[in-house]
């Protein structure tokens, strides 16, 4: 058993044992999902060991080849070989039972290592995604405003979008109108004149790499950006 799989949440272990697919809410929990995947891996290993043990026990012992009487093993030696085979079978079965007991014994507490790893990954991801401190530290433009013009460019799959900027997050100020030629598939939805947008341009990119459309979605991202700005000013790019 690997070190990262030392403990599981009891619900994660039972779901892995029964083979039932956890609910979507449970799968959205990073700590539960890590414990569930770890339990699945260990249970699969135990099942494989049980299968090998079953095949071994099901096979009849090989027929002894006739040997001259003077070379034939004594009954005592035959009993030793039989006992040795039985001992190995019992030892193998004991190892499987011990493994299962190990799983059950650890099912009463949360997988702290998995939870910690999930938390670290979540924090790292939240820092670099759009609106996070690391993203803002390296972005050349993060702003919100209203679309004033959308022009489809024939046979190119691209559109020319012009935005009247109402607020700059980074830099603190800039041009009143910004125009970009972007691929249509890079937009979360088709833009029309009057659409409220929030967008970000990463360093080295000529066009936005992220668009947020609609007042409600913008309000959520605005709060995240505002909270991340102070930390972003302390980070190098």
N, C-alpha and C positions, 0 to 999 in steps of 0.2 A: 504494500500500500504506500503511495507516495505521500510526502510530507504535507503537500498542500491539500490532501484529501482527508486530514485527520479527523475532522468532525463535521457533522451535518445537522441541519435542522430536522427534527423528527418528521415533520410533514414532507420535507424533501425526500427523506429516506423511504418513507412509506409509499410515496408516489413512484419512486424508482423500483421498489420491490413489486408493487402491484402492476406496474406497467401502464398506469393511468396517466393520461396527459394532463399536467397541471392546468389550472385556469389561467386565462390571460393575465389576470391581476397578479397572480403568483409569478408568472414568467417575467413580468415587468419589474419584479423585485430582484436587483442584481445579486444580493446576498443569497436569496432563495435559489436563483437560477444556478449560481456557482456551486452551491451545495447539492442541488439536484443532479447536475452533470457529473460531479465527483462521485456521488452515490451510484449513478448509472454505470460508471466505468468500473467501480469495484464490484458491483453485483454481476456485471457481465463477466468479469474475471472469475468470480466464484462459480458461476454457472458453467464456464468452460472447464474449470477444474472438476466439478461434479460430473460433467459429461465424460471426461477422460477416465475418472475413477469408475463410473458405471460400465464403460466399455471394458476396462481392465478386469473388473470383477465378473463380467458376463462371459469372458473368454474361458473355455475349459483349459485346464492345465495341459501342457503338451504330454503326449503319450511317451512313456519312456521307451527307448530303443532296447531291444533284446541284447543282453550282454552275457558273456560266459559267466557261469555260476561263481567262478572264483573272483570275478571283478564286480559282481552284483553288490550294490550297497546294502548294508544291513538295515533291518527295519528301523533301528534307532536313527540312522542317518536320514532315511526317508521322512521320519517324523520331524527331524530338524528342518528339512527343506520345507515341508508343509507349514510348519510353525512360522518359518521365516516369511513365507508368502503371506500368511494371514497377518503377521505383525505389520508388514509393509502396507497392506490394505487398510488395516485399522489406523495406522499412522496417517495415511493419506486422508481418510475420512475425518480423522481428528483435526487435521489442519484446515479442512473446509469448514467444519463446525466451529473451530476457533475463529476463523475469519468472519463467519456470519455473526458469532457472538461479539466480535470486535465492532462490527458495524452497529449492531443493536446497542452495545454499551456506549457508543459515542453519539447515539441519536438524541440524547436528552439535552444537548446544549448546542448553541449556534456555532457555525464554522467561522471562528474569529479571523483566521488567516484569509479565507475566501472573502469574508465581508470587508476586511481591511483592503484587500487587493481591489475589490470592486469599488470601494470608496475612492481609492487613489486613482483608479482609472477614470472614474466619473469626474473627479476634480480636474484631472489633466485634460479630459475632453472638454469640460465646460470652459476651461481657460482659453483654448484655441478656437473654439467654435465662434460663429458670428456674434458679436456683442460682448465677448469675453475680454478680459484684460490683455491677454497676449495678442488677440486679434486686433484690438484697438491700438495697441502699441505699434503695430506694423502697418496699419491701414493708412492709405493716402487720403481716402475720403470716406466718411460715414455721415450721411445726411438724410433728411426726410423732406418731402414736399409733395407737389401735385403734378401729374402728367399733363403737359400742355399740348403735346403733339405726338402722334404715332404714325410712322410711315413704313409700310411694307416695301422691302426692296425686292423687285421681281426676280424669280428663279434663283434666289440665294438662301432662302430659309432664314433671313435676317430682317430685323426691323430697326428703324432709327427712332429712338425715344428721346424726347426732350422733357426735362423736369424743371419746374420752377421751384427752387429750393426755399423752404421756409425756415429751416434750422440746420446748422452744421454742428455735428458732434466733434468731428476731427477732419480737417483743422477747425479752428474756432470760427473762421470766416472764409468765404470764397465767392465764386461767381454766382450771380443771381439765377442764371439758367445754365443747365448742364445737358449736353447731348451725347448719347452713346449709340453705337451700332452694335446690337447684341443678337445672338442666335435665339430664335423663338423658343427652342427647347430649354434654354437657360432661365426662362421666365416661369414662375409658379403658375401663372394664368395669363391669358391675353390681356394686354393693357389697352385702355381707352382713355380718351381725353377726360380729365377730371378725376382720374383714379389717384387715391392717396397711396404713396409708396415711401418706403424707407430702404436704403440700399447701402452697400459697402463695396469699396474698391481696395483690394489688397495691394501691397507694394509690388511693383513690377508688372501689374496688370493694367491694360488700357481701358478695361470695362468692368462694371460691377460683377462680383462673383456671388453676390447674394442679394435677393430682393424680398421684401416683405410687403404684402399688399393688403389693404383694408385697415380701417381705423382700429378695430379691436386687436388685430395681430400686431399692428404698429405700437399700440399702447403697451402691450406686454414686452416687446423688444426694447422699447424706449426706456422702460423701468430697469431692465437688465443692463442696458448700455450706460445709463446714468450712474448706476451703482458700480460699474466696472471702470469708469473713467479715472477716478483718483488713483487706483492701483496701476492702471495702464501707463500713467505718466511716470511711474517709477521703474518701468521695465525697459530694457534695451530691445531693439529689434534685431 
